[in-house]
C-alpha cells in the first residue's frame, strides 16, 4: 500500500530538527491544566484496573515520561525515527517504537488507554475517521482515550522551521466534530474542554482536550 503523503512529509519534517522541536514544545511544568487533564486520564486508567497505554505520536517522549511518573504502564510510538531516537536517549527506562497511529502494530482489544497529545493535528482530515477506527480496534472494551489539539478551521502550514526546509501541516479541529467522529466508531465522550493558549511561542489559538472511553462489549 502506498504511504499517504501527509505521513511522509510529517516524518521528514520532524526528522529534520528533532532536538529543536523537542525544546520548543518544552515540558509540562508551566501548564497546570495540561497536567491536570493527564492526571485525570491516568486516574481513570488505574481505576479501570490498569493495563498498557500507548502515547501515539509521542515525539521526544515528554508526555510518555509524565504518564509513567503517574504510574501507568506506558510506551510511545512516533512516525519520526529521529524523534524516537531522541526519546530513547532521553528516557532510557521507557519503551519507544517507530510507527504510525493510522496503523498500530497491536492486536485487537489490547490497550487500557491511548493518548494522542497534539498528534492527530498532523493527520489529513479525510483520514481521521480511519485513525479513530484504529484507536477503537486496539482499545480494550472500556479503554480510555485522551486527545489534545488546536481549535479552529484553517490549517497552518510550515515550509521552514529552525532554519530547515520542511512541509508540516497543523490541522486545527473542532471538538464537537471530533466527538461525533469518535462516537461513530464506538468511543463515547466522557468530557471535552477548551482553554485559551498558554504557550507564548505557539500559535495563539484555543486548545481542546477530549477524554473518551470505548464502549464496553
One Martini backbone bead per residue (centre of mass of N, CA, C, O) as a GRO file, in nm:
protein
  217
    1UNK     BB    1   0.097   0.036   0.022
    2UNK     BB    2   0.065   0.363  -0.013
    3UNK     BB    3   0.188   0.632   0.131
    4UNK     BB    4   0.084   0.899   0.260
    5UNK     BB    5   0.195   1.217   0.236
    6UNK     BB    6   0.153   1.312   0.536
    7UNK     BB    7   0.349   1.107   0.658
    8UNK     BB    8   0.608   1.177   0.508
    9UNK     BB    9   0.621   1.486   0.582
   10UNK     BB   10   0.612   1.456   0.888
   11UNK     BB   11   0.861   1.288   0.925
   12UNK     BB   12   1.061   1.482   0.784
   13UNK     BB   13   1.013   1.729   0.964
   14UNK     BB   14   1.111   1.596   1.239
   15UNK     BB   15   1.385   1.484   1.137
   16UNK     BB   16   1.522   1.770   1.084
   17UNK     BB   17   1.445   1.876   1.417
   18UNK     BB   18   1.423   1.724   1.703
   19UNK     BB   19   1.552   1.903   1.927
   20UNK     BB   20   1.403   2.167   1.861
   21UNK     BB   21   1.117   2.065   1.901
   22UNK     BB   22   1.150   1.967   2.192
   23UNK     BB   23   1.221   2.248   2.307
   24UNK     BB   24   0.970   2.402   2.214
   25UNK     BB   25   0.756   2.220   2.369
   26UNK     BB   26   0.872   2.120   2.621
   27UNK     BB   27   0.712   2.110   2.917
   28UNK     BB   28   0.462   2.078   3.194
   29UNK     BB   29   0.522   2.295   3.422
   30UNK     BB   30   0.353   2.552   3.282
   31UNK     BB   31   0.080   2.340   3.277
   32UNK     BB   32  -0.170   2.261   3.486
   33UNK     BB   33  -0.397   2.164   3.296
   34UNK     BB   34  -0.246   1.944   3.154
   35UNK     BB   35  -0.179   1.781   3.408
   36UNK     BB   36  -0.473   1.735   3.497
   37UNK     BB   37  -0.566   1.572   3.252
   38UNK     BB   38  -0.354   1.346   3.277
   39UNK     BB   39  -0.435   1.264   3.566
   40UNK     BB   40  -0.723   1.179   3.499
   41UNK     BB   41  -0.654   0.961   3.301
   42UNK     BB   42  -0.481   0.789   3.495
   43UNK     BB   43  -0.705   0.738   3.703
   44UNK     BB   44  -0.895   0.587   3.519
   45UNK     BB   45  -0.705   0.354   3.441
   46UNK     BB   46  -0.654   0.252   3.731
   47UNK     BB   47  -0.958   0.206   3.804
   48UNK     BB   48  -0.994  -0.012   3.565
   49UNK     BB   49  -0.700  -0.192   3.618
   50UNK     BB   50  -0.521  -0.121   3.416
   51UNK     BB   51  -0.262  -0.114   3.167
   52UNK     BB   52  -0.182  -0.055   2.856
   53UNK     BB   53  -0.017   0.236   2.712
   54UNK     BB   54  -0.036   0.480   2.440
   55UNK     BB   55   0.178   0.719   2.290
   56UNK     BB   56   0.057   0.885   2.013
   57UNK     BB   57   0.289   1.082   1.907
   58UNK     BB   58   0.549   1.128   2.121
   59UNK     BB   59   0.815   1.202   2.027
   60UNK     BB   60   1.041   1.273   2.295
   61UNK     BB   61   0.856   1.170   2.563
   62UNK     BB   62   0.722   1.363   2.777
   63UNK     BB   63   0.441   1.227   2.821
   64UNK     BB   64   0.533   0.944   2.874
   65UNK     BB   65   0.693   1.013   3.131
   66UNK     BB   66   0.460   1.137   3.288
   67UNK     BB   67   0.279   0.883   3.291
   68UNK     BB   68   0.481   0.706   3.436
   69UNK     BB   69   0.484   0.891   3.694
   70UNK     BB   70   0.161   0.809   3.728
   71UNK     BB   71   0.171   0.470   3.691
   72UNK     BB   72   0.198   0.383   3.398
   73UNK     BB   73   0.192   0.148   3.123
   74UNK     BB   74   0.408   0.304   2.902
   75UNK     BB   75   0.430   0.386   2.554
   76UNK     BB   76   0.592   0.486   2.244
   77UNK     BB   77   0.489   0.644   1.928
   78UNK     BB   78   0.646   0.730   1.601
   79UNK     BB   79   0.728   0.834   1.285
   80UNK     BB   80   1.005   0.945   1.392
   81UNK     BB   81   1.320   0.826   1.426
   82UNK     BB   82   1.453   1.076   1.558
   83UNK     BB   83   1.255   1.107   1.794
   84UNK     BB   84   1.293   0.823   1.906
   85UNK     BB   85   1.593   0.847   1.963
   86UNK     BB   86   1.559   1.077   2.167
   87UNK     BB   87   1.370   0.930   2.363
   88UNK     BB   88   1.569   0.699   2.434
   89UNK     BB   89   1.793   0.887   2.549
   90UNK     BB   90   1.611   1.045   2.762
   91UNK     BB   91   1.430   0.755   2.820
   92UNK     BB   92   1.570   0.454   2.889
   93UNK     BB   93   1.322   0.316   3.067
   94UNK     BB   94   1.161   0.330   2.801
   95UNK     BB   95   0.928   0.256   2.538
   96UNK     BB   96   1.009   0.281   2.181
   97UNK     BB   97   0.843   0.331   1.856
   98UNK     BB   98   0.813   0.302   1.525
   99UNK     BB   99   0.505   0.459   1.406
  100UNK     BB  100   0.153   0.452   1.326
  101UNK     BB  101  -0.170   0.554   1.417
  102UNK     BB  102  -0.301   0.429   1.142
  103UNK     BB  103  -0.102   0.152   1.212
  104UNK     BB  104  -0.106  -0.048   1.459
  105UNK     BB  105   0.115  -0.288   1.623
  106UNK     BB  106  -0.170  -0.439   1.728
  107UNK     BB  107  -0.398  -0.595   1.883
  108UNK     BB  108  -0.695  -0.647   1.968
  109UNK     BB  109  -0.798  -0.534   2.266
  110UNK     BB  110  -0.522  -0.422   2.436
  111UNK     BB  111  -0.588  -0.135   2.559
  112UNK     BB  112  -0.634   0.098   2.826
  113UNK     BB  113  -0.478   0.331   2.650
  114UNK     BB  114  -0.482   0.658   2.476
  115UNK     BB  115  -0.249   0.909   2.364
  116UNK     BB  116  -0.306   1.224   2.170
  117UNK     BB  117  -0.066   1.479   2.179
  118UNK     BB  118  -0.064   1.670   1.928
  119UNK     BB  119  -0.109   1.446   1.663
  120UNK     BB  120  -0.379   1.466   1.492
  121UNK     BB  121  -0.288   1.739   1.345
  122UNK     BB  122  -0.133   1.554   1.105
  123UNK     BB  123  -0.400   1.453   1.001
  124UNK     BB  124  -0.580   1.414   0.751
  125UNK     BB  125  -0.913   1.460   0.757
  126UNK     BB  126  -0.981   1.204   0.565
  127UNK     BB  127  -0.821   1.009   0.802
  128UNK     BB  128  -0.959   1.019   1.085
  129UNK     BB  129  -1.161   0.787   1.088
  130UNK     BB  130  -0.944   0.565   1.059
  131UNK     BB  131  -0.786   0.634   1.315
  132UNK     BB  132  -1.023   0.590   1.514
  133UNK     BB  133  -1.070   0.295   1.435
  134UNK     BB  134  -0.792   0.206   1.538
  135UNK     BB  135  -0.835   0.278   1.828
  136UNK     BB  136  -1.083   0.093   1.868
  137UNK     BB  137  -0.939  -0.174   1.806
  138UNK     BB  138  -0.704  -0.158   2.046
  139UNK     BB  139  -0.908  -0.112   2.245
  140UNK     BB  140  -1.048  -0.195   2.514
  141UNK     BB  141  -1.310  -0.242   2.675
  142UNK     BB  142  -1.315   0.072   2.840
  143UNK     BB  143  -1.110   0.229   2.713
  144UNK     BB  144  -0.894   0.507   2.697
  145UNK     BB  145  -0.911   0.855   2.569
  146UNK     BB  146  -0.668   1.117   2.472
  147UNK     BB  147  -0.707   1.446   2.341
  148UNK     BB  148  -0.500   1.696   2.170
  149UNK     BB  149  -0.581   2.030   2.031
  150UNK     BB  150  -0.641   2.259   1.796
  151UNK     BB  151  -0.860   2.527   1.734
  152UNK     BB  152  -1.041   2.511   1.420
  153UNK     BB  153  -1.019   2.540   1.045
  154UNK     BB  154  -0.734   2.644   0.970
  155UNK     BB  155  -0.450   2.561   0.854
  156UNK     BB  156  -0.102   2.517   0.925
  157UNK     BB  157   0.190   2.598   0.725
  158UNK     BB  158   0.520   2.471   0.703
  159UNK     BB  159   0.847   2.550   0.530
  160UNK     BB  160   0.990   2.643   0.806
  161UNK     BB  161   1.239   2.521   1.060
  162UNK     BB  162   1.515   2.605   1.211
  163UNK     BB  163   1.645   2.655   0.910
  164UNK     BB  164   1.451   2.441   0.773
  165UNK     BB  165   1.311   2.246   0.540
  166UNK     BB  166   0.954   2.201   0.530
  167UNK     BB  167   0.628   1.996   0.553
  168UNK     BB  168   0.393   2.124   0.779
  169UNK     BB  169   0.074   2.028   0.909
  170UNK     BB  170  -0.173   2.208   1.113
  171UNK     BB  171  -0.465   2.095   1.233
  172UNK     BB  172  -0.764   2.243   1.296
  173UNK     BB  173  -1.021   2.166   1.535
  174UNK     BB  174  -1.344   2.035   1.629
  175UNK     BB  175  -1.478   1.897   1.903
  176UNK     BB  176  -1.760   1.811   1.799
  177UNK     BB  177  -1.653   1.654   1.555
  178UNK     BB  178  -1.470   1.458   1.703
  179UNK     BB  179  -1.691   1.333   1.881
  180UNK     BB  180  -1.858   1.225   1.645
  181UNK     BB  181  -1.636   1.036   1.530
  182UNK     BB  182  -1.604   0.861   1.782
  183UNK     BB  183  -1.893   0.755   1.809
  184UNK     BB  184  -1.891   0.605   1.526
  185UNK     BB  185  -1.658   0.389   1.667
  186UNK     BB  186  -1.737   0.344   1.988
  187UNK     BB  187  -1.663   0.632   2.132
  188UNK     BB  188  -1.720   0.785   2.419
  189UNK     BB  189  -1.793   1.078   2.599
  190UNK     BB  190  -1.675   1.231   2.896
  191UNK     BB  191  -1.497   1.493   2.796
  192UNK     BB  192  -1.477   1.853   2.722
  193UNK     BB  193  -1.217   2.108   2.651
  194UNK     BB  194  -1.149   2.466   2.648
  195UNK     BB  195  -0.858   2.666   2.605
  196UNK     BB  196  -0.636   2.892   2.632
  197UNK     BB  197  -0.347   2.996   2.549
  198UNK     BB  198   0.000   2.923   2.721
  199UNK     BB  199   0.208   2.946   2.470
  200UNK     BB  200   0.405   3.196   2.347
  201UNK     BB  201   0.526   3.021   2.084
  202UNK     BB  202   0.250   2.960   1.991
  203UNK     BB  203  -0.034   2.939   1.860
  204UNK     BB  204  -0.307   3.172   1.913
  205UNK     BB  205  -0.509   2.923   2.008
  206UNK     BB  206  -0.722   2.720   2.103
  207UNK     BB  207  -0.753   2.438   2.330
  208UNK     BB  208  -0.814   2.082   2.324
  209UNK     BB  209  -1.004   1.831   2.512
  210UNK     BB  210  -1.056   1.467   2.488
  211UNK     BB  211  -1.246   1.242   2.680
  212UNK     BB  212  -1.263   0.883   2.643
  213UNK     BB  213  -1.465   0.570   2.576
  214UNK     BB  214  -1.492   0.256   2.518
  215UNK     BB  215  -1.728   0.053   2.469
  216UNK     BB  216  -1.860  -0.197   2.593
  217UNK     BB  217  -1.935  -0.524   2.492
   0.00000   0.00000   0.00000
